[in-house]
Amino acid sequence: MDWHMAEKHCLASVHADETESKQPCKSLGERYTKSKYVKSQRNISEFILLGLSYNQNMQIFCFVLFLFCYVALLAGNLLILVSVRCSPLFHQPMYYFLSHLFTMDICYTSTVTPKLIADLLVERKTISYSNCMLWVFTMHFFGGTGFFILTTVAFDRYAAICKPLHYVIIMNQKRFNLLLLAAWAGGAVHGFLLFSTAFGLPFYGPNEIDHYCDIFPLLKVACTDTYITGVLVFAFSRMVSLVTFIVLFVSYGTILFTLRNLSAQGRRKALSTCWCHITVVILFFGPAIFIYLRPPTIFPEDKIFALFHTIIAPMFNPLIYTLRNSELKKAMRKVWSPSLFSKETHS
């Protein structure tokens, strides 16, 4: 909906409410009823989600595709999560961080995907106001936590490769617990700030949201001038992304520079681990940069990038981490096929 049309709709709704509130009341009870009615109209009760497509065949195709991706994502992440937690790898900082990253992937995708899949089977797609606000918080909470966990993994790899003699001192139990706590706390602050921004917006008339509840689609239908709010959200998102990007760039840049001094075997082992992390970082940051690091404008491509960021990228994470990681593959065989593993060991 065009902003000028939305603004006229908002003003008309507000004017109607004000006119209704000025009508004389015959009794105190009637005045209270009218006041309560006007107050209840100040915020809409639900939003209408426009969805991906109006074509029924396309909706069925998307339903099958997204259901398959969601099941594959849950199966892959849970498989690696259980494998890490049931093996000695869980006590190593990198895999300890990764276990929380897999948990975050499951939680982050589960905040959006089940509702998205279910809406493909119904004609009228709606979400209540309270659930929409909860959606904004949980999505940015888990998404922000994922950003910070990837940053802690990069710092861990920097310490392991560039400072191997001091690694045990640098990444002791207390320090990596504090880093992980800081990652979850940073995600909570990130989610709460965007939630409070969305919760403070006034909504009166237009309630159609393109695709799903997020801060920019909500700014589009809010009945107020959201230019300053959009600039603040943009500045905050850019600051968070810039800080994490600098840490990631410096960490992996220093690692790649240090690899020149390692042996051929050590270089291959370090590269096999680092390329996994760098690939996940690109898949995670790429769509997020397109969606949030630009002025608050809605583009048709936002749906594609949002789906990739929410469903597709987390689905590939287990495959990326196990493809060239011999330690993880060995741990998975030991946990899920102990008899086969014991035969290979004795042979």
Order of alpha helices (4+ residues) and beta strands (2+ residues): alpha-alpha-beta-alpha-alpha-alpha-beta-alpha-alpha-alpha-beta-alpha-alpha-alpha-alpha-alpha-alpha-alpha
